[in-house]
């Protein structure tokens, strides 16, 4: 094989590998919120995080954090940060299945120019890694949130809320700590 043909083959292989890695690593995360402010007509919202990261504590707990920010219809910037602390992970076929069991605490912050609202609660989250992947896949099932902090004139949009969703988080311990610290600073609490 001549050198130019070898370069073309190598270029073709590299571009195919790059295309596959780009196509294979783009996963979307989505949190679904069902607000029961009016119990007869629940409102449904979705949050697609701009970033989602995780870290494992020395004790084995998993900390998952994410952020989404966008500009609302009136031109105001709205920021959302969530934090999920998974205390234990079920083992399929080994862990007793109870639909009311919880293994995670959840915090969800909504910040507008007018103020901040934090919703806190508990739920069930199943975190797992897929073979040959570095990302962590988290399925948030049956979470319940309620307003726990309110500052300024931010409207309480959600009230009592159910949360579900699927997240794909990359491992980044430093960024996870930064997002948790951001959430704590915006509420005046220490992490």
C-alpha positions as CSV (number, residue, x, y, z in Angstrom):
1,X,0.0,0.0,0.0
2,X,1.3,3.4,-0.9
3,X,1.7,6.1,1.7
4,X,-1.2,8.2,0.3
5,X,-3.6,5.3,0.2
6,X,-2.6,4.4,3.8
7,X,-3.3,8.0,4.8
8,X,-6.7,8.0,3.1
9,X,-7.6,4.7,4.9
10,X,-6.4,6.1,8.2
11,X,-8.4,9.4,7.6
12,X,-11.5,7.4,6.7
13,X,-11.2,5.2,9.8
14,X,-10.6,8.2,12.1
15,X,-13.5,10.1,10.7
16,X,-15.8,7.1,11.1
17,X,-14.6,6.6,14.7
18,X,-15.2,10.3,15.4
19,X,-18.7,10.2,13.9
20,X,-19.5,7.1,15.9
21,X,-18.2,8.5,19.1
22,X,-20.1,11.8,18.6
23,X,-23.3,9.9,17.7
24,X,-22.9,7.4,20.5
25,X,-22.1,9.8,23.3
26,X,-24.9,12.3,22.7
27,X,-27.5,11.2,25.2
28,X,-30.3,13.4,26.4
29,X,-31.3,13.9,30.0
30,X,-34.8,14.8,30.9
31,X,-36.6,15.5,34.2
32,X,-40.4,15.5,34.2
33,X,-42.3,17.4,36.8
34,X,-46.0,17.1,37.5
35,X,-47.2,20.0,39.7
36,X,-50.3,19.3,41.9
37,X,-50.9,22.9,42.8
38,X,-54.4,22.2,41.5
39,X,-54.9,18.5,42.4
40,X,-57.7,18.0,39.8
41,X,-55.7,19.4,36.9
42,X,-51.9,18.7,37.3
43,X,-49.6,20.8,35.2
44,X,-46.7,19.1,33.5
45,X,-43.2,20.6,33.0
46,X,-39.9,19.3,31.7
47,X,-36.4,20.2,32.4
48,X,-33.6,19.3,30.0
49,X,-30.3,20.0,31.8
50,X,-27.5,21.7,29.9
51,X,-25.0,19.7,32.0
52,X,-25.3,16.7,34.3
53,X,-22.4,15.4,36.4
54,X,-21.8,12.9,39.2
55,X,-19.3,11.9,41.8
56,X,-19.0,8.9,44.1
57,X,-18.4,9.5,47.8
58,X,-15.9,7.3,49.6
59,X,-18.9,5.7,51.4
60,X,-20.3,4.6,48.0
61,X,-23.1,7.2,47.8
62,X,-23.6,8.9,44.5
63,X,-24.0,12.6,44.2
64,X,-25.7,13.8,40.9
65,X,-26.0,17.5,40.0
66,X,-27.2,19.4,37.0
67,X,-28.0,22.8,35.7
68,X,-30.2,24.4,33.0
69,X,-30.5,28.0,32.2
70,X,-32.6,29.8,29.6
71,X,-34.2,33.1,28.8
72,X,-37.9,33.3,29.4
73,X,-40.5,34.8,27.1
74,X,-40.2,38.2,28.9
75,X,-36.4,38.2,28.4
76,X,-35.6,37.3,32.0
77,X,-32.9,34.7,32.7
78,X,-34.2,31.6,34.5
79,X,-31.8,29.1,36.1
80,X,-32.5,25.7,37.4
81,X,-30.2,23.5,39.5
82,X,-30.9,20.0,40.8
83,X,-29.0,17.8,43.2
84,X,-29.8,14.1,43.8
85,X,-28.0,12.2,46.6
86,X,-28.4,8.4,46.1
87,X,-27.7,6.6,49.4
88,X,-27.9,3.1,48.2
89,X,-28.3,1.3,44.9
90,X,-30.6,-1.6,44.5
91,X,-29.3,-4.9,43.2
92,X,-31.6,-6.5,40.7
93,X,-32.8,-9.9,41.9
94,X,-31.3,-9.3,45.3
95,X,-33.0,-6.2,46.8
96,X,-36.5,-6.4,48.0
97,X,-38.9,-4.4,45.7
98,X,-41.2,-2.1,47.6
99,X,-43.0,0.6,45.6
100,X,-42.8,3.1,48.5
101,X,-39.1,2.7,49.1
102,X,-36.8,5.7,48.7
103,X,-33.1,5.7,48.3
104,X,-32.4,9.4,47.4
105,X,-32.9,12.9,48.5
106,X,-33.7,15.5,45.8
107,X,-33.4,19.3,45.7
108,X,-34.6,21.4,42.8
109,X,-33.9,25.1,42.6
110,X,-35.6,27.6,40.3
111,X,-34.0,31.1,40.3
112,X,-35.6,34.1,38.5
113,X,-34.5,37.8,38.7
114,X,-37.3,38.2,41.2
115,X,-36.2,35.5,43.6
116,X,-35.5,31.9,44.4
117,X,-37.6,28.8,45.2
118,X,-36.2,25.4,46.3
119,X,-38.2,22.2,46.3
120,X,-36.9,19.3,48.4
121,X,-38.0,15.8,48.9
122,X,-37.2,12.1,48.4
123,X,-37.5,9.5,45.8
124,X,-36.2,6.4,44.2
125,X,-33.3,6.7,41.8
126,X,-31.6,3.7,40.1
127,X,-28.0,4.5,39.0
128,X,-26.1,2.1,36.7
129,X,-23.2,2.1,34.4
130,X,-23.4,0.5,31.0
131,X,-20.7,-1.8,29.7
132,X,-17.9,0.1,27.8
133,X,-19.4,3.5,28.8
134,X,-18.0,6.0,31.3
135,X,-21.4,7.8,31.8
136,X,-23.7,7.0,34.6
137,X,-27.4,6.4,33.7
138,X,-29.9,7.4,36.3
139,X,-33.5,6.6,36.3
140,X,-35.5,8.8,38.7
141,X,-38.7,7.1,39.7
142,X,-41.5,8.2,42.0
143,X,-39.9,11.3,43.6
144,X,-42.0,13.8,45.5
145,X,-41.0,17.4,46.1
146,X,-42.5,20.3,48.2
147,X,-41.4,23.9,48.6
148,X,-38.7,24.2,51.3
149,X,-37.2,27.6,50.7
150,X,-38.5,30.8,49.2
151,X,-36.7,34.1,48.8
152,X,-37.8,37.3,47.0
153,X,-40.8,37.4,44.8
154,X,-40.2,34.3,42.8
155,X,-43.6,32.6,42.2
156,X,-44.2,29.1,43.6
157,X,-45.0,27.5,40.3
158,X,-44.9,23.9,41.3
159,X,-46.2,23.5,44.9
160,X,-46.5,19.7,45.6
161,X,-44.7,18.0,42.7
162,X,-43.9,14.5,41.5
163,X,-40.6,14.1,39.7
164,X,-39.4,11.4,37.3
165,X,-36.9,11.2,34.5
166,X,-33.8,9.8,33.0
167,X,-30.4,11.3,33.3
168,X,-27.1,10.6,31.7
169,X,-24.2,12.1,33.9
170,X,-20.5,12.3,33.2
171,X,-18.1,11.7,36.0
172,X,-16.7,15.1,37.2
173,X,-16.3,15.3,41.0
174,X,-15.1,19.0,40.9
175,X,-18.1,20.2,38.9
176,X,-20.5,18.2,41.0
177,X,-19.2,19.9,44.1
178,X,-19.4,23.3,42.4
179,X,-23.0,22.8,41.4
180,X,-23.9,21.7,45.0
181,X,-22.1,24.7,46.4
182,X,-24.0,27.0,43.9
183,X,-27.3,25.5,45.1
184,X,-26.3,26.1,48.7
185,X,-25.1,29.6,48.2
186,X,-28.3,30.7,46.4
187,X,-30.3,29.5,49.4
188,X,-27.9,30.8,52.0
189,X,-27.4,27.3,53.4
190,X,-24.1,25.4,53.8
191,X,-23.7,22.1,51.9
